[in-house]
Amino acid sequence: MEANPTRQVVAIVGAGFSGVAAAIHLARTLPSPALVRLVSRNGSVGQGLAYGSPSPHHLLNVPAGRMGVDPREEGGFLAYLHRIGLAFGAGDFVPRSLYAAYLEHEFFAARAAGFARGVELRVERGTIVDIRAPGTHGVELTSQEGRQSGADAVVLALGNFPSQPPPVAGVTWDEAGLHSSPWGDLRVEDPEAEVLLLGSGLTAFDALLQLRHLGVRGTTTMLSRRGLIA
Ligand SMILES: Cc1cc2nc3c(=O)[nH]c(=O)nc-3n(C[C@H](O)[C@H](O)[C@H](O)COP(=O)(O)OP(=O)(O)OC[C@H]3O[C@@H](n4cnc5c(N)ncnc54)[C@H](O)[C@@H]3O)c2cc1C
Protein backbone atom coordinates (compact mmCIF):
# COMPACT_ATOMS: atom_id res chain seq x y z
CA MET A 1 0.00 0.00 0.00
CA GLU A 2 1.26 3.51 -0.82
CA ALA A 3 2.37 5.21 2.43
CA ASN A 4 1.49 8.68 1.14
CA PRO A 5 -1.91 8.47 -0.62
CA THR A 6 -1.56 11.99 -2.03
CA ARG A 7 1.45 11.22 -4.20
CA GLN A 8 1.06 9.96 -7.73
CA VAL A 9 2.37 6.44 -8.34
CA VAL A 10 3.67 5.25 -11.73
CA ALA A 11 4.71 1.61 -12.17
CA ILE A 12 7.14 0.76 -14.96
CA VAL A 13 7.15 -2.95 -15.83
CA GLY A 14 10.52 -3.94 -17.27
CA ALA A 15 13.91 -2.52 -16.27
CA GLY A 16 15.71 -2.72 -19.61
CA PHE A 17 16.59 0.25 -21.77
CA SER A 18 13.04 1.63 -22.23
CA GLY A 19 12.06 1.17 -18.59
CA VAL A 20 15.18 2.93 -17.35
CA ALA A 21 14.85 5.74 -19.92
CA ALA A 22 11.20 6.25 -18.87
CA ALA A 23 12.17 6.30 -15.18
CA ILE A 24 14.89 8.90 -15.78
CA HIS A 25 12.45 11.05 -17.76
CA LEU A 26 9.75 10.77 -15.07
CA ALA A 27 12.23 11.64 -12.31
CA ARG A 28 12.82 14.93 -14.12
CA THR A 29 9.30 15.77 -15.21
CA LEU A 30 6.65 14.28 -12.87
CA PRO A 31 5.03 16.83 -10.58
CA SER A 32 5.96 16.08 -6.97
CA PRO A 33 5.16 14.30 -4.76
CA ALA A 34 5.40 11.15 -6.83
CA LEU A 35 6.70 7.59 -6.70
CA VAL A 36 8.06 5.71 -9.71
CA ARG A 37 8.25 1.94 -9.20
CA LEU A 38 10.62 0.24 -11.63
CA VAL A 39 9.72 -3.46 -11.63
CA SER A 40 12.70 -5.63 -12.56
CA ARG A 41 12.56 -9.40 -12.98
CA ASN A 42 15.87 -10.00 -11.17
CA GLY A 43 16.44 -6.65 -9.46
CA SER A 44 18.96 -5.46 -12.06
CA VAL A 45 18.70 -2.07 -13.76
CA GLY A 46 19.44 -1.68 -17.48
CA GLN A 47 20.07 -5.35 -18.21
CA GLY A 48 17.42 -6.24 -20.77
CA LEU A 49 17.88 -8.67 -23.62
CA ALA A 50 20.45 -6.61 -25.52
CA TYR A 51 22.53 -5.03 -22.75
CA GLY A 52 22.20 -7.84 -20.21
CA SER A 53 24.70 -10.01 -22.10
CA PRO A 54 27.82 -10.42 -19.94
CA SER A 55 29.90 -11.50 -22.95
CA PRO A 56 32.67 -9.02 -23.85
CA HIS A 57 32.26 -10.31 -27.43
CA HIS A 58 28.73 -8.94 -27.73
CA LEU A 59 29.20 -5.40 -28.96
CA LEU A 60 26.89 -2.42 -29.48
CA ASN A 61 25.94 -1.92 -33.11
CA VAL A 62 26.02 1.88 -32.77
CA PRO A 63 29.29 3.76 -32.08
CA ALA A 64 29.86 4.80 -28.46
CA GLY A 65 29.72 8.51 -29.30
CA ARG A 66 26.07 8.23 -30.36
CA MET A 67 24.59 6.19 -27.51
CA GLY A 68 23.71 8.83 -24.88
CA VAL A 69 20.41 7.95 -23.16
CA ASP A 70 19.48 11.66 -23.07
CA PRO A 71 18.71 12.86 -26.63
CA ARG A 72 20.08 16.27 -25.65
CA GLU A 73 23.43 14.70 -24.80
CA GLU A 74 24.37 12.24 -27.54
CA GLY A 75 27.90 11.86 -26.17
CA GLY A 76 26.72 11.00 -22.62
CA PHE A 77 27.75 7.35 -22.86
CA LEU A 78 31.23 8.20 -24.16
CA ALA A 79 31.68 10.76 -21.36
CA TYR A 80 30.69 8.03 -18.85
CA LEU A 81 33.26 5.61 -20.32
CA HIS A 82 35.97 8.26 -19.98
CA ARG A 83 34.91 9.01 -16.39
CA ILE A 84 35.40 5.34 -15.43
CA GLY A 85 38.81 5.30 -17.09
CA LEU A 86 38.05 3.57 -20.41
CA ALA A 87 39.72 5.42 -23.27
CA PHE A 88 37.34 4.48 -26.09
CA GLY A 89 36.86 6.81 -29.03
CA ALA A 90 33.54 8.14 -30.35
CA GLY A 91 33.64 5.71 -33.29
CA ASP A 92 34.36 2.57 -31.24
CA PHE A 93 31.90 -0.30 -30.86
CA VAL A 94 32.11 -1.35 -27.22
CA PRO A 95 30.71 -4.32 -25.22
CA ARG A 96 26.99 -4.04 -24.58
CA SER A 97 27.48 -4.84 -20.88
CA LEU A 98 29.18 -1.44 -20.51
CA TYR A 99 25.99 0.15 -21.77
CA ALA A 100 24.00 -1.61 -19.03
CA ALA A 101 26.45 -0.20 -16.46
CA TYR A 102 25.95 3.27 -17.95
CA LEU A 103 22.14 2.95 -17.79
CA GLU A 104 22.36 1.86 -14.16
CA HIS A 105 24.61 4.83 -13.38
CA GLU A 106 22.23 7.26 -15.08
CA PHE A 107 19.27 5.73 -13.24
CA PHE A 108 20.85 6.23 -9.82
CA ALA A 109 21.93 9.78 -10.72
CA ALA A 110 18.33 10.52 -11.72
CA ARG A 111 17.12 8.90 -8.50
CA ALA A 112 19.27 11.27 -6.43
CA ALA A 113 18.09 14.31 -8.42
CA GLY A 114 14.45 13.14 -8.29
CA PHE A 115 14.61 12.59 -4.55
CA ALA A 116 15.72 16.22 -4.08
CA ARG A 117 12.55 17.40 -5.83
CA GLY A 118 10.10 14.98 -4.20
CA VAL A 119 9.99 12.25 -6.86
CA GLU A 120 11.12 8.87 -5.54
CA LEU A 121 12.48 6.21 -7.91
CA ARG A 122 12.26 2.72 -6.46
CA VAL A 123 13.48 -0.59 -7.87
CA GLU A 124 11.24 -3.57 -7.10
CA ARG A 125 12.05 -7.16 -7.90
CA GLY A 126 9.30 -9.16 -9.57
CA THR A 127 7.65 -10.46 -12.72
CA ILE A 128 4.25 -8.97 -13.40
CA VAL A 129 1.71 -11.54 -14.60
CA ASP A 130 -1.56 -9.59 -14.40
CA ILE A 131 -2.65 -5.96 -14.70
CA ARG A 132 -6.21 -4.74 -14.15
CA ALA A 133 -7.72 -1.28 -14.23
CA PRO A 134 -10.87 -1.66 -12.11
CA GLY A 135 -11.70 2.07 -12.29
CA THR A 136 -11.55 4.63 -9.55
CA HIS A 137 -8.92 2.75 -7.56
CA GLY A 138 -6.30 2.97 -10.30
CA VAL A 139 -4.44 0.02 -11.74
CA GLU A 140 -3.73 -3.25 -9.89
CA LEU A 141 -0.62 -5.24 -10.65
CA THR A 142 -0.01 -8.85 -9.61
CA SER A 143 3.42 -10.43 -9.53
CA GLN A 144 4.29 -14.06 -10.22
CA GLU A 145 4.82 -14.48 -6.48
CA GLY A 146 1.21 -13.35 -5.89
CA ARG A 147 2.07 -9.88 -4.54
CA GLN A 148 -0.52 -7.23 -5.40
CA SER A 149 0.15 -3.51 -5.66
CA GLY A 150 -1.53 -0.42 -7.03
CA ALA A 151 -0.53 2.45 -9.29
CA ASP A 152 -2.16 5.47 -10.91
CA ALA A 153 -0.50 4.70 -14.23
CA VAL A 154 1.54 1.85 -15.73
CA VAL A 155 4.26 1.90 -18.38
CA LEU A 156 4.82 -1.41 -20.17
CA ALA A 157 8.50 -1.65 -21.14
CA LEU A 158 8.61 -5.40 -21.74
CA GLY A 159 11.02 -5.51 -24.68
CA ASN A 160 10.88 -8.15 -27.38
CA PHE A 161 9.20 -11.44 -26.66
CA PRO A 162 11.30 -14.57 -27.24
CA SER A 163 11.31 -15.66 -30.86
CA GLN A 164 9.44 -18.81 -31.79
CA PRO A 165 11.49 -21.61 -33.32
CA PRO A 166 10.52 -22.35 -36.92
CA PRO A 167 7.99 -25.14 -37.38
CA VAL A 168 9.87 -28.14 -38.74
CA ALA A 169 7.95 -31.43 -39.08
CA GLY A 170 9.03 -33.89 -36.39
CA VAL A 171 11.38 -31.44 -34.62
CA THR A 172 10.51 -30.32 -31.09
CA TRP A 173 13.64 -28.18 -30.50
CA ASP A 174 14.35 -29.77 -27.15
CA GLU A 175 16.77 -32.37 -28.52
CA ALA A 176 20.52 -32.22 -27.83
CA GLY A 177 22.28 -30.06 -30.39
CA LEU A 178 19.25 -27.91 -31.20
CA HIS A 179 19.05 -24.44 -29.67
CA SER A 180 15.86 -22.49 -30.25
CA SER A 181 17.47 -19.31 -28.87
CA PRO A 182 21.09 -18.09 -28.96
CA TRP A 183 20.66 -16.37 -25.58
CA GLY A 184 21.39 -18.01 -22.28
CA ASP A 185 23.45 -21.12 -21.93
CA LEU A 186 24.75 -21.76 -25.46
CA ARG A 187 27.00 -24.84 -25.18
CA VAL A 188 28.70 -26.85 -27.90
CA GLU A 189 30.96 -29.54 -26.43
CA ASP A 190 32.83 -30.64 -29.59
CA PRO A 191 35.38 -27.99 -30.69
CA GLU A 192 35.23 -29.43 -34.24
CA ALA A 193 31.42 -29.29 -34.37
CA GLU A 194 29.85 -28.00 -37.57
CA VAL A 195 27.15 -25.47 -36.68
CA LEU A 196 24.22 -24.23 -38.73
CA LEU A 197 22.90 -20.80 -37.76
CA LEU A 198 19.38 -20.06 -39.01
CA GLY A 199 19.61 -16.38 -39.91
CA SER A 200 22.46 -14.07 -40.88
CA GLY A 201 21.71 -10.85 -39.00
CA LEU A 202 23.19 -9.25 -35.90
CA THR A 203 22.00 -12.05 -33.62
CA ALA A 204 23.68 -14.64 -35.85
CA PHE A 205 26.93 -12.68 -35.51
CA ASP A 206 26.52 -12.62 -31.73
CA ALA A 207 26.13 -16.40 -31.83
CA LEU A 208 29.14 -16.80 -34.15
CA LEU A 209 31.35 -14.70 -31.83
CA GLN A 210 30.13 -16.67 -28.83
CA LEU A 211 30.89 -19.99 -30.58
CA ARG A 212 34.41 -18.85 -31.42
CA HIS A 213 34.83 -17.69 -27.81
CA LEU A 214 33.74 -21.18 -26.65
CA GLY A 215 36.54 -22.63 -28.79
CA VAL A 216 34.34 -24.07 -31.56
CA ARG A 217 36.49 -24.11 -34.69
CA GLY A 218 34.39 -26.30 -37.04
CA THR A 219 32.66 -24.85 -40.07
CA THR A 220 29.79 -22.54 -39.18
CA THR A 221 27.20 -21.90 -41.87
CA MET A 222 24.73 -19.01 -41.76
CA LEU A 223 21.46 -19.63 -43.57
CA SER A 224 19.95 -16.52 -45.12
CA ARG A 225 16.59 -16.29 -46.90
CA ARG A 226 18.08 -13.94 -49.51
CA GLY A 227 21.70 -15.04 -49.38
CA LEU A 228 22.69 -11.76 -47.74
CA ILE A 229 24.56 -10.85 -44.58
CA ALA A 230 22.27 -9.02 -42.09
C1 LIG B 1 20.77 -8.80 -29.41
C2 LIG B 1 20.36 -7.36 -29.53
C3 LIG B 1 21.33 -6.39 -29.65
C4 LIG B 1 20.97 -5.04 -29.75
N1 LIG B 1 21.96 -4.11 -29.86
C5 LIG B 1 21.62 -2.81 -29.91
C6 LIG B 1 22.62 -1.79 -29.99
O1 LIG B 1 23.80 -2.10 -30.06
N2 LIG B 1 22.24 -0.50 -30.04
C7 LIG B 1 20.92 -0.15 -30.00
O2 LIG B 1 20.62 1.05 -30.04
N3 LIG B 1 19.96 -1.08 -29.93
C8 LIG B 1 20.27 -2.38 -29.88
N4 LIG B 1 19.29 -3.34 -29.82
C9 LIG B 1 17.92 -2.93 -29.73
C10 LIG B 1 17.68 -2.79 -28.23
O3 LIG B 1 17.23 -4.02 -27.72
C11 LIG B 1 16.69 -1.76 -27.94
O4 LIG B 1 17.21 -0.54 -28.40
C12 LIG B 1 16.44 -1.64 -26.44
O5 LIG B 1 17.36 -2.32 -25.65
C13 LIG B 1 15.08 -2.21 -26.20
O6 LIG B 1 14.78 -1.88 -24.88
P1 LIG B 1 13.51 -2.47 -24.18
O7 LIG B 1 13.44 -1.84 -22.82
O8 LIG B 1 12.33 -2.37 -25.09
O9 LIG B 1 13.80 -4.03 -24.03
P2 LIG B 1 14.81 -4.74 -23.03
O10 LIG B 1 16.03 -3.91 -22.84
O11 LIG B 1 14.94 -6.14 -23.49
O12 LIG B 1 14.04 -4.71 -21.61
C14 LIG B 1 12.80 -5.35 -21.38
C15 LIG B 1 12.83 -5.83 -19.94
O13 LIG B 1 11.51 -6.13 -19.52
C16 LIG B 1 11.57 -7.30 -18.72
N5 LIG B 1 10.24 -7.87 -18.64
C17 LIG B 1 9.53 -8.43 -19.66
N6 LIG B 1 8.34 -8.85 -19.19
C18 LIG B 1 8.31 -8.55 -17.86
C19 LIG B 1 7.33 -8.75 -16.83
N7 LIG B 1 6.17 -9.35 -17.08
N8 LIG B 1 7.61 -8.31 -15.58
C20 LIG B 1 8.80 -7.69 -15.30
N9 LIG B 1 9.76 -7.48 -16.24
C21 LIG B 1 9.51 -7.91 -17.49
C22 LIG B 1 12.58 -8.18 -19.44
O14 LIG B 1 13.08 -9.19 -18.59
C23 LIG B 1 13.65 -7.13 -19.78
O15 LIG B 1 14.57 -6.98 -18.73
C24 LIG B 1 19.61 -4.68 -29.74
C25 LIG B 1 18.63 -5.68 -29.61
C26 LIG B 1 19.00 -7.00 -29.50
C27 LIG B 1 17.93 -8.06 -29.36
The ligand as an ORCA input file, in Angstrom:
! r2SCAN-3c Opt
* xyz 0 1
  C      20.766     -8.802    -29.413
  C      20.360     -7.359    -29.529
  C      21.333     -6.389    -29.650
  C      20.971     -5.044    -29.755
  N      21.965     -4.110    -29.858
  C      21.621     -2.806    -29.913
  C      22.623     -1.785    -29.994
  O      23.802     -2.101    -30.063
  N      22.241     -0.498    -30.036
  C      20.923     -0.147    -30.003
  O      20.622      1.053    -30.039
  N      19.959     -1.082    -29.926
  C      20.268     -2.384    -29.881
  N      19.292     -3.340    -29.819
  C      17.924     -2.930    -29.733
  C      17.681     -2.793    -28.227
  O      17.233     -4.024    -27.717
  C      16.693     -1.756    -27.937
  O      17.211     -0.538    -28.396
  C      16.442     -1.642    -26.438
  O      17.357     -2.321    -25.650
  C      15.081     -2.209    -26.195
  O      14.780     -1.875    -24.877
  P      13.512     -2.472    -24.179
  O      13.442     -1.841    -22.823
  O      12.332     -2.367    -25.085
  O      13.803     -4.034    -24.033
  P      14.809     -4.739    -23.027
  O      16.027     -3.910    -22.842
  O      14.943     -6.137    -23.486
  O      14.043     -4.714    -21.610
  C      12.801     -5.353    -21.379
  C      12.830     -5.833    -19.937
  O      11.513     -6.126    -19.518
  C      11.565     -7.302    -18.724
  N      10.240     -7.869    -18.641
  C       9.528     -8.429    -19.659
  N       8.341     -8.853    -19.191
  C       8.306     -8.546    -17.860
  C       7.327     -8.752    -16.832
  N       6.170     -9.352    -17.083
  N       7.613     -8.306    -15.580
  C       8.801     -7.692    -15.305
  N       9.760     -7.478    -16.239
  C       9.511     -7.913    -17.494
  C      12.583     -8.177    -19.438
  O      13.076     -9.187    -18.591
  C      13.649     -7.130    -19.782
  O      14.570     -6.984    -18.727
  C      19.611     -4.683    -29.738
  C      18.630     -5.680    -29.607
  C      19.002     -7.004    -29.500
  C      17.935     -8.063    -29.362
*
